[in-house]
Amino acid sequence: MKTLLITGGGGFIGSNLVAHILKSKPDTRVINLDAMTYAGDAANLASVQNHPNYKFVKGDIRNRSLVDELFKSHDIRGVMHLAAESHVDNSISNPSVFIETNVNGTFNLVDAAYKHWMIKPFQFREGYEHCKFLHVSTDEVYGTLGATGLFTEETPYAPNSPYSASKASSDHIIRSYHHTYGMNTVITNCSNNYGPNQHDEKLIPTVIRKALTGENIPIYGDGSNVRDWLYVLDHCKGIELAYENGRAGECYNIGGRNERNNNYIAHTICELLDKHKPKTAGSYKDQIHYVEDRAGHDFRYAIDATKIESELKWKAQENFETGILKTIEWYTKKYSS
């Protein structure tokens, strides 16, 4: 049985990916390495904690000796690397931890993989020829778009926040290990995810939570910022395909083709809550409150997913209207319990 290391598996995307891989790959053992900082939640892993092919390791990717020991003791044959500091606001107030985790932590992982899988540049150890390192990144590395256009895999990097700069740096580290050492690496850059297990601080959980508690629903600036929204399970399926069939050294953009601005997000959620969980008086829309915009707030992100759709036959199954219904149902149960 091959052993796969998933980092950051206690977080939003990671926990959904762990559950998906355990279901889709019964012949794979999953080691989940997560420091369980603010973004990790043990409740996210309740459904898999007793799975016979699953092992959780609480630890930090910045701890090189721990990372080396995991590769050695579990004979790791593949990596899906998701562990990262990811909240833009936090990167503005405390950028150093983003550099330490996203840059130095990523280096620890890929360098440990190289030393475990390979004898020297472009020469794998016998039996390790098919080991692969998949690095999950973000569309924010590309910077911002105007009213038109899409990010492609050829878009020049132009990160505008400490968070996106740290992710861009980690992407370049992974790229260098392919070109310098011949490692089998793949990078995926995704658009904004939503769905079950997302941290309460993110936009969609915040809108739902604040609506249900009767508080002001905070929207940055005038609410015109646009993102391409991707349902988390669709993203997990894209990661799996890129890991299985992605070409070594390539990048694949994963996007939902669901561009929506923040006003649309907030109004749609409020309208659905008005229908499915109505207030005694008025509309949830009455709680929408505009707040001072985030420093350096990128206007628009949108991904061209043609490459992964054509090469790997991936396609998002959920559009925003179907995905948000599932998401609201999940969070309504969470916040009502």
TORVEXDO-815096 format. One line per 8 residues: number of its first residue (from 1); for each residue x, y, z of N, C-alpha, C. Coordinates in nm, 3 decimals. Example, Ala and Ser with C-alpha at 12.3 -4.5 7.8 and 13.67 -1.06 7.14 Angstrom:
BEGIN
1 = 1.319/-0.569/0.780/1.230/-0.450/0.780/1.320/-0.330/0.780  1.285/-0.225/0.708/1.367/-0.106/0.714/1.290/0.003/0.787
***
This chain:
BEGIN
1 = 0.084/-0.120/0.000/0.000/0.000/0.000/0.088/0.125/0.000  0.066/0.212/-0.097/0.145/0.335/-0.108/0.100/0.437/-0.005  0.195/0.513/0.049/0.163/0.614/0.149/0.174/0.754/0.090  0.069/0.831/0.109/0.058/0.967/0.059/0.057/1.064/0.176  0.141/1.165/0.171/0.142/1.271/0.273/0.057/1.387/0.225  -0.043/1.423/0.303/-0.122/1.543/0.278/-0.091/1.641/0.391  -0.041/1.758/0.357/-0.014/1.859/0.459/-0.131/1.956/0.467  -0.158/2.004/0.588/-0.270/2.096/0.606/-0.405/2.030/0.597
9 = -0.410/1.900/0.628/-0.534/1.825/0.613/-0.638/1.851/0.720  -0.607/1.937/0.818/-0.707/1.974/0.917/-0.782/2.101/0.881  -0.739/2.166/0.774/-0.803/2.291/0.732/-0.921/2.268/0.641  -0.963/2.373/0.578/-1.084/2.371/0.495/-1.068/2.279/0.374  -0.982/2.317/0.281/-0.964/2.237/0.161/-0.900/2.102/0.196  -0.801/2.105/0.286/-0.730/1.983/0.322/-0.818/1.875/0.379  -0.910/1.911/0.467/-0.997/1.809/0.528/-1.092/1.750/0.425  -1.141/1.834/0.335/-1.225/1.781/0.227/-1.145/1.690/0.135
17 = -1.017/1.724/0.112/-0.933/1.641/0.026/-0.900/1.508/0.093  -0.867/1.510/0.221/-0.839/1.386/0.293/-0.956/1.289/0.281  -1.076/1.338/0.309/-1.195/1.252/0.301/-1.217/1.200/0.159  -1.194/1.286/0.060/-1.214/1.246/-0.079/-1.113/1.139/-0.120  -0.986/1.157/-0.085/-0.882/1.061/-0.124/-0.904/0.926/-0.056  -0.940/0.926/0.071/-0.966/0.801/0.141/-1.082/0.724/0.077  -1.177/0.798/0.023/-1.291/0.734/-0.041/-1.256/0.685/-0.182  -1.180/0.765/-0.256/-1.155/0.732/-0.397/-1.035/0.639/-0.416
25 = -0.945/0.632/-0.317/-0.824/0.552/-0.331/-0.811/0.453/-0.214  -0.883/0.343/-0.218/-0.879/0.247/-0.107/-0.745/0.178/-0.089  -0.656/0.189/-0.190/-0.525/0.126/-0.181/-0.417/0.224/-0.136  -0.456/0.340/-0.085/-0.360/0.443/-0.043/-0.375/0.473/0.105  -0.263/0.479/0.174/-0.259/0.520/0.314/-0.230/0.669/0.318  -0.308/0.743/0.397/-0.294/0.887/0.404/-0.237/0.928/0.539  -0.125/0.999/0.535/-0.070/1.064/0.654/-0.105/1.211/0.645  -0.172/1.263/0.746/-0.213/1.403/0.749/-0.126/1.478/0.848
33 = -0.041/1.566/0.797/0.046/1.649/0.882/-0.012/1.789/0.890  -0.048/1.830/1.012/-0.109/1.962/1.031/-0.072/2.014/1.169  -0.034/2.141/1.175/-0.001/2.204/1.303/-0.126/2.242/1.382  -0.241/2.238/1.317/-0.371/2.270/1.379/-0.365/2.407/1.448  -0.323/2.507/1.369/-0.330/2.645/1.416/-0.475/2.691/1.403  -0.498/2.822/1.397/-0.636/2.874/1.397/-0.720/2.817/1.283  -0.657/2.783/1.170/-0.734/2.736/1.054/-0.770/2.588/1.061  -0.701/2.512/1.147/-0.730/2.370/1.160/-0.837/2.344/1.264
41 = -0.915/2.240/1.242/-1.023/2.208/1.334/-1.040/2.056/1.336  -1.027/1.998/1.454/-1.041/1.853/1.467/-1.178/1.805/1.420  -1.279/1.890/1.435/-1.414/1.852/1.392/-1.419/1.826/1.242  -1.332/1.891/1.165/-1.328/1.870/1.021/-1.292/1.727/0.984  -1.225/1.657/1.077/-1.171/1.524/1.049/-1.248/1.413/1.120  -1.359/1.448/1.182/-1.434/1.349/1.260/-1.477/1.229/1.176  -1.509/1.252/1.050/-1.561/1.144/0.965/-1.453/1.045/0.924  -1.324/1.083/0.937/-1.217/0.994/0.890/-1.124/0.947/1.002
49 = -1.143/0.997/1.123/-1.044/0.973/1.228/-1.024/0.825/1.260  -1.124/0.742/1.235/-1.112/0.598/1.263/-1.091/0.514/1.137  -1.066/0.581/1.025/-1.044/0.508/0.900/-0.914/0.428/0.909  -0.914/0.300/0.869/-0.794/0.216/0.884/-0.675/0.264/0.801  -0.698/0.342/0.697/-0.589/0.388/0.611/-0.546/0.531/0.642  -0.585/0.581/0.758/-0.560/0.722/0.791/-0.480/0.736/0.919  -0.384/0.828/0.917/-0.308/0.861/1.037/-0.289/1.012/1.045  -0.320/1.069/1.159/-0.300/1.213/1.181/-0.171/1.235/1.260
57 = -0.091/1.331/1.214/0.030/1.371/1.284/0.022/1.521/1.310  0.020/1.559/1.436/0.020/1.701/1.467/0.164/1.751/1.463  0.190/1.842/1.372/0.326/1.891/1.357/0.333/2.003/1.256  0.445/2.072/1.255/0.463/2.192/1.175/0.560/2.164/1.060  0.524/2.208/0.940/0.612/2.186/0.825/0.742/2.266/0.837  0.748/2.360/0.929/0.872/2.434/0.953/0.973/2.350/1.032  0.928/2.238/1.089/1.013/2.150/1.169/1.078/2.047/1.077  1.200/2.077/1.032/1.265/1.992/0.931/1.291/1.851/0.983
65 = 1.332/1.838/1.107/1.361/1.704/1.158/1.235/1.618/1.160  1.121/1.677/1.192/0.995/1.603/1.189/0.961/1.561/1.046  0.975/1.652/0.953/0.944/1.622/0.813/1.033/1.509/0.762  1.163/1.516/0.790/1.254/1.409/0.747/1.215/1.275/0.808  1.178/1.276/0.935/1.142/1.152/1.003/1.015/1.091/0.944  0.918/1.175/0.906/0.795/1.124/0.845/0.825/1.054/0.712  0.908/1.115/0.630/0.943/1.052/0.502/1.011/0.918/0.524  1.097/0.913/0.626/1.172/0.790/0.652/1.084/0.683/0.715
73 = 1.011/0.717/0.821/0.938/0.615/0.896/0.815/0.563/0.822  0.755/0.647/0.738/0.634/0.606/0.665/0.662/0.579/0.517  0.787/0.596/0.475/0.825/0.577/0.335/0.726/0.648/0.242  0.716/0.777/0.260/0.623/0.859/0.182/0.657/0.849/0.033  0.557/0.818/-0.049/0.579/0.804/-0.194/0.510/0.914/-0.275  0.435/0.999/-0.209/0.369/1.109/-0.279/0.330/1.216/-0.179  0.319/1.340/-0.228/0.284/1.453/-0.142/0.177/1.537/-0.210  0.076/1.574/-0.134/-0.018/1.680/-0.172/-0.002/1.788/-0.066
81 = 0.060/1.897/-0.104/0.101/2.000/-0.008/0.001/2.116/-0.008  -0.077/2.124/0.100/-0.175/2.231/0.115/-0.147/2.322/0.235  -0.063/2.277/0.329/-0.042/2.353/0.452/0.010/2.492/0.420  -0.058/2.594/0.471/-0.017/2.731/0.444/-0.093/2.827/0.535  -0.029/2.938/0.564/-0.101/3.053/0.616/-0.171/3.117/0.498  -0.301/3.147/0.511/-0.376/3.183/0.390/-0.467/3.304/0.400  -0.476/3.368/0.517/-0.571/3.479/0.528/-0.501/3.611/0.500  -0.548/3.681/0.397/-0.480/3.802/0.352/-0.472/3.908/0.462
89 = -0.581/3.927/0.536/-0.579/4.027/0.644/-0.470/3.997/0.745  -0.456/3.870/0.780/-0.352/3.831/0.876/-0.213/3.854/0.819  -0.197/3.837/0.688/-0.066/3.858/0.627/-0.027/4.006/0.629  -0.125/4.092/0.629/-0.098/4.236/0.634/-0.052/4.276/0.774  -0.114/4.217/0.876/-0.079/4.253/1.014/0.041/4.176/1.067  0.067/4.055/1.014/0.177/3.973/1.064/0.240/3.894/0.949  0.314/3.961/0.861/0.365/3.892/0.741/0.472/3.788/0.767  0.546/3.800/0.878/0.661/3.711/0.898/0.624/3.564/0.903
97 = 0.511/3.532/0.968/0.473/3.391/0.980/0.435/3.333/0.843  0.391/3.417/0.751/0.357/3.371/0.616/0.484/3.332/0.540  0.592/3.408/0.562/0.719/3.373/0.498/0.773/3.245/0.559  0.768/3.235/0.692/0.823/3.118/0.760/0.751/2.989/0.718  0.618/2.994/0.715/0.540/2.873/0.684/0.535/2.846/0.534  0.492/2.945/0.458/0.465/2.922/0.316/0.593/2.906/0.232  0.698/2.977/0.271/0.823/2.967/0.196/0.916/2.862/0.257  0.956/2.884/0.383/1.051/2.791/0.446/0.990/2.652/0.464
105 = 0.861/2.647/0.502/0.795/2.518/0.520/0.786/2.439/0.391  0.754/2.508/0.282/0.748/2.442/0.151/0.885/2.390/0.110  0.990/2.470/0.134/1.126/2.424/0.105/1.158/2.296/0.183  1.126/2.294/0.313/1.152/2.174/0.394/1.091/2.050/0.331  0.966/2.062/0.288/0.893/1.947/0.235/0.953/1.898/0.103  0.973/1.990/0.010/1.019/1.945/-0.122/1.164/1.898/-0.116  1.243/1.958/-0.029/1.382/1.914/-0.016/1.390/1.777/0.051  1.305/1.754/0.151/1.299/1.623/0.214/1.254/1.516/0.115
113 = 1.156/1.551/0.031/1.108/1.457/-0.072/1.221/1.424/-0.170  1.292/1.526/-0.212/1.404/1.505/-0.305/1.507/1.409/-0.247  1.544/1.431/-0.123/1.648/1.348/-0.061/1.598/1.205/-0.034  1.468/1.188/-0.015/1.414/1.054/0.010/1.391/0.977/-0.120  1.355/1.047/-0.226/1.318/0.982/-0.351/1.432/0.968/-0.451  1.535/1.053/-0.440/1.633/1.061/-0.547/1.776/1.044/-0.494  1.861/0.990/-0.577/2.001/0.972/-0.542/2.080/1.098/-0.572  2.048/1.160/-0.684/2.112/1.283/-0.728/2.020/1.346/-0.832
121 = 2.050/1.466/-0.881/1.962/1.527/-0.981/1.933/1.434/-1.099  1.803/1.420/-1.128/1.752/1.343/-1.242/1.775/1.193/-1.230  1.805/1.146/-1.110/1.819/1.000/-1.090/1.742/0.958/-0.965  1.629/0.889/-0.988/1.546/0.841/-0.877/1.606/0.714/-0.817  1.575/0.693/-0.690/1.608/0.565/-0.628/1.522/0.457/-0.696  1.571/0.337/-0.700/1.496/0.228/-0.762/1.363/0.208/-0.689  1.254/0.208/-0.764/1.121/0.192/-0.706/1.052/0.323/-0.674  1.125/0.434/-0.687/1.067/0.566/-0.653/1.043/0.652/-0.777
129 = 1.047/0.590/-0.893/1.040/0.666/-1.018/0.907/0.739/-1.036  0.801/0.691/-0.973/0.669/0.750/-0.995/0.623/0.838/-0.879  0.713/0.868/-0.788/0.677/0.957/-0.677/0.650/1.098/-0.732  0.550/1.163/-0.673/0.511/1.295/-0.724/0.486/1.390/-0.608  0.521/1.516/-0.630/0.498/1.622/-0.533/0.402/1.724/-0.594  0.280/1.732/-0.541/0.181/1.828/-0.588/0.169/1.942/-0.488  0.183/2.063/-0.539/0.179/2.184/-0.456/0.054/2.264/-0.490  -0.029/2.290/-0.389/-0.154/2.364/-0.409/-0.130/2.511/-0.382
137 = -0.155/2.594/-0.483/-0.134/2.737/-0.470/-0.264/2.812/-0.502  -0.253/2.938/-0.534/-0.369/3.027/-0.545/-0.359/3.114/-0.670  -0.472/3.161/-0.717/-0.471/3.255/-0.829/-0.422/3.394/-0.788  -0.411/3.418/-0.657/-0.368/3.550/-0.612/-0.222/3.579/-0.649  -0.145/3.477/-0.685/-0.006/3.501/-0.726/0.001/3.583/-0.855  -0.107/3.582/-0.933/-0.109/3.653/-1.060/-0.140/3.802/-1.045  -0.178/3.844/-0.925/-0.210/3.985/-0.905/-0.358/4.012/-0.924  -0.391/4.117/-0.994/-0.530/4.157/-1.009/-0.563/4.178/-1.156
145 = -0.691/4.165/-1.189/-0.741/4.188/-1.324/-0.829/4.311/-1.327  -0.842/4.369/-1.445/-0.941/4.473/-1.466/-1.077/4.410/-1.490  -1.162/4.480/-1.562/-1.298/4.432/-1.584/-1.304/4.312/-1.676  -1.199/4.291/-1.756/-1.198/4.180/-1.852/-1.070/4.100/-1.837  -1.066/3.985/-1.906/-0.948/3.902/-1.907/-0.953/3.790/-1.805  -0.865/3.691/-1.823/-0.859/3.575/-1.735/-0.713/3.541/-1.706  -0.689/3.484/-1.588/-0.557/3.431/-1.557/-0.536/3.299/-1.630  -0.425/3.285/-1.699/-0.386/3.157/-1.757/-0.256/3.113/-1.690
153 = -0.212/2.993/-1.724/-0.087/2.943/-1.668/0.034/3.023/-1.716  0.017/3.104/-1.820/0.127/3.188/-1.871/0.121/3.330/-1.817  0.022/3.363/-1.736/0.014/3.499/-1.681/0.133/3.526/-1.591  0.203/3.637/-1.611/0.317/3.669/-1.523/0.274/3.686/-1.378  0.357/3.641/-1.287/0.328/3.657/-1.145/0.341/3.805/-1.106  0.245/3.853/-1.026/0.247/3.992/-0.978/0.173/4.000/-0.845  0.221/3.930/-0.742/0.148/3.926/-0.614/0.143/4.063/-0.548  0.030/4.092/-0.483/0.008/4.224/-0.426/-0.007/4.227/-0.275
161 = -0.001/4.112/-0.208/-0.011/4.107/-0.063/0.101/4.019/-0.010  0.136/4.033/0.118/0.236/3.940/0.174/0.195/3.795/0.159  0.066/3.765/0.170/0.020/3.628/0.151/0.050/3.580/0.010  0.004/3.653/-0.091/0.024/3.607/-0.228/0.171/3.607/-0.266  0.250/3.699/-0.209/0.394/3.699/-0.236/0.460/3.573/-0.180  0.415/3.530/-0.061/0.472/3.409/-0.003/0.431/3.285/-0.082  0.310/3.283/-0.135/0.267/3.170/-0.218/0.340/3.170/-0.353  0.362/3.288/-0.410/0.438/3.296/-0.534/0.579/3.242/-0.512
169 = 0.638/3.277/-0.399/0.773/3.228/-0.366/0.774/3.076/-0.357  0.673/3.022/-0.291/0.668/2.876/-0.276/0.649/2.807/-0.411  0.571/2.867/-0.500/0.556/2.813/-0.635/0.690/2.805/-0.706  0.768/2.912/-0.694/0.898/2.916/-0.762/0.995/2.812/-0.705  0.986/2.788/-0.575/1.070/2.684/-0.514/1.037/2.548/-0.574  0.907/2.518/-0.584/0.866/2.388/-0.641/0.912/2.378/-0.787  0.892/2.484/-0.862/0.936/2.485/-1.003/1.086/2.457/-1.012  1.164/2.518/-0.924/1.309/2.502/-0.930/1.352/2.357/-0.904
177 = 1.278/2.286/-0.819/1.315/2.148/-0.790/1.284/2.054/-0.907  1.192/2.095/-0.993/1.171/2.018/-1.116/1.284/2.046/-1.215  1.313/2.173/-1.238/1.409/2.208/-1.342/1.553/2.181/-1.301  1.585/2.194/-1.172/1.722/2.172/-1.127/1.751/2.026/-1.096  1.654/1.959/-1.034/1.678/1.823/-0.985/1.600/1.714/-1.059  1.507/1.756/-1.145/1.430/1.656/-1.219/1.318/1.593/-1.139  1.276/1.657/-1.031/1.165/1.602/-0.952/1.034/1.609/-1.029  0.948/1.514/-0.999/0.816/1.509/-1.061/0.722/1.597/-0.978
185 = 0.715/1.724/-1.016/0.633/1.820/-0.942/0.520/1.872/-1.030  0.409/1.906/-0.966/0.296/1.969/-1.032/0.245/2.080/-0.940  0.209/2.194/-0.997/0.152/2.305/-0.921/0.010/2.329/-0.969  -0.082/2.347/-0.875/-0.218/2.390/-0.910/-0.244/2.525/-0.847  -0.308/2.613/-0.924/-0.346/2.746/-0.876/-0.498/2.757/-0.883  -0.560/2.772/-0.768/-0.707/2.766/-0.765/-0.767/2.904/-0.739  -0.895/2.914/-0.774/-0.972/3.034/-0.742/-1.033/3.020/-0.602  -1.113/3.117/-0.561/-1.171/3.116/-0.427/-1.260/2.994/-0.405
193 = -1.228/2.918/-0.301/-1.309/2.801/-0.265/-1.419/2.838/-0.167  -1.525/2.759/-0.167/-1.630/2.770/-0.066/-1.691/2.633/-0.046  -1.759/2.615/0.068/-1.822/2.488/0.098/-1.801/2.449/0.243  -1.832/2.324/0.280/-1.821/2.279/0.419/-1.679/2.290/0.474  -1.669/2.318/0.604/-1.544/2.319/0.681/-1.462/2.446/0.665  -1.510/2.545/0.591/-1.432/2.668/0.577/-1.430/2.745/0.708  -1.317/2.813/0.735/-1.302/2.886/0.861/-1.404/3.000/0.868  -1.453/3.024/0.988/-1.558/3.124/1.010/-1.521/3.264/0.961
201 = -1.391/3.296/0.952/-1.349/3.431/0.918/-1.366/3.462/0.769  -1.380/3.361/0.685/-1.389/3.384/0.541/-1.525/3.443/0.504  -1.534/3.497/0.382/-1.649/3.578/0.342/-1.782/3.504/0.355  -1.795/3.389/0.289/-1.926/3.323/0.285/-1.970/3.274/0.423  -1.884/3.206/0.502/-1.925/3.172/0.638/-1.958/3.296/0.723  -1.886/3.405/0.702/-1.912/3.528/0.778/-2.050/3.582/0.746  -2.084/3.587/0.618/-2.216/3.638/0.579/-2.326/3.552/0.641  -2.313/3.421/0.634/-2.416/3.331/0.689/-2.424/3.347/0.841
209 = -2.308/3.345/0.907/-2.305/3.352/1.054/-2.362/3.484/1.105  -2.319/3.594/1.046/-2.365/3.725/1.091/-2.515/3.742/1.064  -2.560/3.690/0.952/-2.703/3.698/0.922/-2.785/3.626/1.029  -2.744/3.504/1.062/-2.821/3.422/1.156/-2.816/3.475/1.299  -2.708/3.548/1.333/-2.697/3.602/1.469/-2.751/3.745/1.481  -2.799/3.798/1.368/-2.859/3.931/1.372/-2.759/4.046/1.375  -2.632/4.017/1.345/-2.529/4.121/1.346/-2.515/4.186/1.208  -2.441/4.297/1.205/-2.409/4.357/1.076/-2.325/4.260/0.993
217 = -2.357/4.253/0.864/-2.282/4.170/0.770/-2.179/4.261/0.703  -2.049/4.247/0.737/-1.949/4.341/0.686/-1.906/4.309/0.542  -1.911/4.409/0.455/-1.866/4.395/0.317/-1.763/4.505/0.290  -1.645/4.464/0.242/-1.538/4.561/0.216/-1.576/4.660/0.106  -1.538/4.787/0.128/-1.553/4.890/0.025/-1.696/4.904/-0.022  -1.714/4.899/-0.155/-1.849/4.909/-0.210/-1.904/4.774/-0.256  -1.829/4.667/-0.224/-1.877/4.533/-0.257/-1.859/4.492/-0.401  -1.781/4.569/-0.478/-1.769/4.541/-0.621/-1.656/4.446/-0.657
225 = -1.575/4.406/-0.559/-1.463/4.314/-0.586/-1.515/4.180/-0.635  -1.451/4.127/-0.738/-1.499/4.006/-0.806/-1.402/3.890/-0.784  -1.460/3.773/-0.756/-1.381/3.650/-0.744/-1.448/3.540/-0.825  -1.368/3.441/-0.865/-1.417/3.322/-0.935/-1.436/3.214/-0.829  -1.559/3.171/-0.806/-1.590/3.084/-0.693/-1.593/2.937/-0.736  -1.525/2.854/-0.656/-1.507/2.711/-0.685/-1.552/2.629/-0.565  -1.647/2.539/-0.587/-1.694/2.453/-0.479/-1.582/2.357/-0.439  -1.562/2.339/-0.310/-1.442/2.272/-0.260/-1.426/2.128/-0.310
233 = -1.534/2.054/-0.323/-1.522/1.916/-0.371/-1.478/1.912/-0.516  -1.523/2.009/-0.597/-1.474/2.018/-0.735/-1.323/2.043/-0.736  -1.277/2.127/-0.644/-1.133/2.153/-0.634/-1.058/2.025/-0.597  -1.109/1.951/-0.500/-1.043/1.827/-0.457/-1.031/1.728/-0.573  -1.132/1.720/-0.654/-1.127/1.630/-0.769/-1.024/1.677/-0.870  -1.010/1.810/-0.884/-0.908/1.864/-0.972/-0.768/1.837/-0.922  -0.748/1.849/-0.790/-0.618/1.818/-0.730/-0.582/1.671/-0.756  -0.679/1.584/-0.735/-0.655/1.440/-0.755/-0.615/1.410/-0.899
241 = -0.685/1.470/-0.994/-0.653/1.448/-1.135/-0.514/1.502/-1.170  -0.481/1.620/-1.117/-0.349/1.678/-1.144/-0.239/1.591/-1.085  -0.266/1.534/-0.968/-0.169/1.445/-0.904/-0.152/1.317/-0.985  -0.262/1.262/-1.030/-0.257/1.134/-1.101/-0.202/1.149/-1.243  -0.251/1.249/-1.315/-0.226/1.255/-1.459/-0.155/1.383/-1.506  -0.130/1.476/-1.414/-0.064/1.599/-1.454/0.079/1.575/-1.500  0.122/1.649/-1.600/0.256/1.634/-1.654/0.359/1.696/-1.560  0.472/1.629/-1.544/0.578/1.677/-1.455/0.622/1.817/-1.495
249 = 0.635/1.904/-1.395/0.681/2.040/-1.419/0.574/2.136/-1.463  0.451/2.089/-1.479/0.343/2.174/-1.529/0.264/2.239/-1.416  0.195/2.347/-1.453/0.100/2.414/-1.364/-0.039/2.401/-1.425  -0.139/2.386/-1.338/-0.277/2.377/-1.384/-0.364/2.472/-1.302  -0.433/2.563/-1.371/-0.527/2.653/-1.304/-0.661/2.581/-1.286  -0.714/2.588/-1.165/-0.843/2.525/-1.135/-0.941/2.633/-1.092  -1.039/2.658/-1.177/-1.138/2.762/-1.148/-1.277/2.717/-1.181  -1.375/2.776/-1.116/-1.512/2.731/-1.131/-1.591/2.797/-1.241
257 = -1.530/2.899/-1.307/-1.602/2.978/-1.408/-1.731/3.036/-1.348  -1.719/3.081/-1.223/-1.833/3.138/-1.151/-1.793/3.274/-1.092  -1.779/3.373/-1.179/-1.743/3.506/-1.131/-1.863/3.573/-1.065  -1.841/3.618/-0.942/-1.945/3.690/-0.869/-1.878/3.798/-0.784  -1.942/3.915/-0.773/-1.885/4.015/-0.683/-1.941/3.997/-0.543  -1.881/4.066/-0.448/-1.918/4.046/-0.307/-2.061/4.089/-0.279  -2.111/4.189/-0.350/-2.251/4.227/-0.333/-2.343/4.113/-0.373  -2.313/4.049/-0.485/-2.395/3.936/-0.530/-2.392/3.823/-0.429
265 = -2.273/3.795/-0.376/-2.260/3.689/-0.277/-2.349/3.717/-0.157  -2.335/3.837/-0.101/-2.411/3.872/0.020/-2.561/3.872/-0.007  -2.602/3.931/-0.117/-2.747/3.940/-0.148/-2.806/3.803/-0.176  -2.732/3.718/-0.248/-2.782/3.583/-0.278/-2.801/3.502/-0.150  -2.703/3.507/-0.062/-2.713/3.434/0.065/-2.832/3.484/0.146  -2.847/3.616/0.152/-2.958/3.673/0.230/-3.093/3.634/0.170  -3.102/3.634/0.038/-3.229/3.596/-0.026/-3.263/3.450/0.001  -3.162/3.363/-0.004/-3.186/3.221/0.023/-3.223/3.198/0.170
273 = -3.158/3.271/0.261/-3.194/3.259/0.402/-3.335/3.315/0.427  -3.371/3.424/0.357/-3.507/3.477/0.369/-3.610/3.371/0.331  -3.575/3.289/0.234/-3.667/3.186/0.186/-3.669/3.064/0.276  -3.551/3.018/0.319/-3.541/2.891/0.390/-3.537/2.905/0.543  -3.498/3.021/0.592/-3.494/3.043/0.736/-3.532/3.189/0.765  -3.658/3.227/0.735/-3.698/3.368/0.741/-3.692/3.427/0.881  -3.662/3.556/0.885/-3.664/3.631/1.010/-3.810/3.661/1.047  -3.830/3.698/1.170/-3.967/3.733/1.212/-4.012/3.863/1.147
281 = -3.915/3.951/1.115/-3.949/4.076/1.048/-3.831/4.121/0.962  -3.863/4.172/0.843/-3.759/4.226/0.756/-3.679/4.119/0.684  -3.576/4.165/0.614/-3.489/4.077/0.536/-3.349/4.076/0.594  -3.279/3.966/0.571/-3.138/3.960/0.613/-3.055/4.066/0.542  -3.102/4.111/0.425/-3.029/4.214/0.352/-3.015/4.343/0.433  -3.108/4.365/0.524/-3.104/4.487/0.606/-2.978/4.492/0.693  -2.913/4.376/0.712/-2.795/4.369/0.799/-2.663/4.397/0.724  -2.670/4.408/0.591/-2.549/4.432/0.513/-2.493/4.570/0.548
289 = -2.363/4.573/0.576/-2.298/4.697/0.624/-2.161/4.708/0.557  -2.139/4.820/0.491/-2.013/4.839/0.420/-1.907/4.898/0.514  -1.787/4.838/0.507/-1.678/4.877/0.597/-1.558/4.922/0.514  -1.460/4.983/0.582/-1.342/5.032/0.514/-1.273/4.920/0.437  -1.232/4.951/0.316/-1.175/4.848/0.230/-1.041/4.800/0.282  -1.008/4.675/0.250/-0.880/4.616/0.287/-0.767/4.688/0.212  -0.653/4.704/0.279/-0.536/4.764/0.216/-0.491/4.680/0.097  -0.473/4.747/-0.018/-0.424/4.676/-0.137/-0.518/4.570/-0.190
297 = -0.649/4.590/-0.171/-0.748/4.489/-0.208/-0.754/4.473/-0.360  -0.717/4.353/-0.411/-0.724/4.327/-0.555/-0.869/4.334/-0.602  -0.888/4.392/-0.721/-1.024/4.415/-0.769/-1.091/4.287/-0.818  -1.021/4.213/-0.902/-1.088/4.099/-0.966/-0.989/3.987/-0.992  -1.032/3.863/-0.964/-0.961/3.742/-1.004/-1.055/3.658/-1.090  -1.002/3.598/-1.194/-1.082/3.505/-1.275/-0.988/3.411/-1.349  -1.018/3.284/-1.345/-0.928/3.180/-1.397/-0.979/3.122/-1.528  -0.885/3.103/-1.620/-0.912/3.025/-1.740/-0.869/2.881/-1.711
305 = -0.965/2.792/-1.697/-0.937/2.652/-1.660/-0.927/2.561/-1.782  -0.906/2.619/-1.901/-0.906/2.541/-2.024/-0.804/2.428/-2.021  -0.685/2.454/-1.966/-0.578/2.355/-1.970/-0.616/2.228/-1.894  -0.664/2.241/-1.770/-0.700/2.122/-1.693/-0.826/2.057/-1.749  -0.915/2.139/-1.807/-1.036/2.082/-1.866/-1.002/1.999/-1.991  -0.911/2.049/-2.073/-0.881/1.979/-2.198/-0.781/1.865/-2.177  -0.676/1.888/-2.097/-0.574/1.784/-2.080/-0.617/1.673/-1.985  -0.681/1.710/-1.875/-0.712/1.611/-1.771/-0.860/1.578/-1.761
313 = -0.940/1.642/-1.848/-1.085/1.616/-1.855/-1.156/1.649/-1.723  -1.107/1.750/-1.654/-1.174/1.797/-1.532/-1.277/1.902/-1.568  -1.386/1.905/-1.493/-1.486/2.011/-1.510/-1.559/2.029/-1.378  -1.579/2.154/-1.338/-1.654/2.181/-1.216/-1.796/2.129/-1.230  -1.841/2.054/-1.131/-1.977/1.999/-1.134/-2.080/2.096/-1.078  -2.034/2.183/-0.988/-2.126/2.278/-0.925/-2.110/2.417/-0.986  -2.223/2.481/-1.019/-2.217/2.625/-1.043/-2.244/2.695/-0.910  -2.233/2.826/-0.906/-2.244/2.893/-0.776/-2.382/2.874/-0.714
321 = -2.484/2.874/-0.797/-2.620/2.865/-0.744/-2.650/2.728/-0.681  -2.592/2.622/-0.735/-2.613/2.490/-0.674/-2.521/2.473/-0.553  -2.398/2.518/-0.565/-2.303/2.502/-0.456/-2.338/2.583/-0.333  -2.391/2.703/-0.352/-2.420/2.788/-0.237/-2.538/2.733/-0.158  -2.630/2.665/-0.224/-2.741/2.602/-0.151/-2.689/2.495/-0.056  -2.597/2.409/-0.104/-2.537/2.306/-0.019/-2.459/2.370/0.095  -2.391/2.479/0.065/-2.308/2.546/0.164/-2.393/2.609/0.274  -2.499/2.676/0.236/-2.589/2.738/0.334/-2.651/2.632/0.423
329 = -2.692/2.521/0.364/-2.751/2.413/0.443/-2.653/2.363/0.548  -2.527/2.344/0.508/-2.424/2.293/0.599/-2.398/2.391/0.713  -2.383/2.519/0.680/-2.351/2.618/0.783/-2.470/2.649/0.872  -2.589/2.642/0.818/-2.708/2.664/0.899/-2.716/2.558/1.010  -2.685/2.434/0.974/-2.682/2.326/1.075/-2.570/2.352/1.178  -2.454/2.394/1.129/-2.341/2.419/1.218/-2.372/2.530/1.318  -2.426/2.641/1.270/-2.449/2.755/1.357/-2.574/2.742/1.441  -2.655/2.643/1.409/-2.777/2.619/1.490/-2.754/2.516/1.598
337 = -2.641/2.446/1.592/-2.615/2.337/1.688/-2.552/2.389/1.815
***
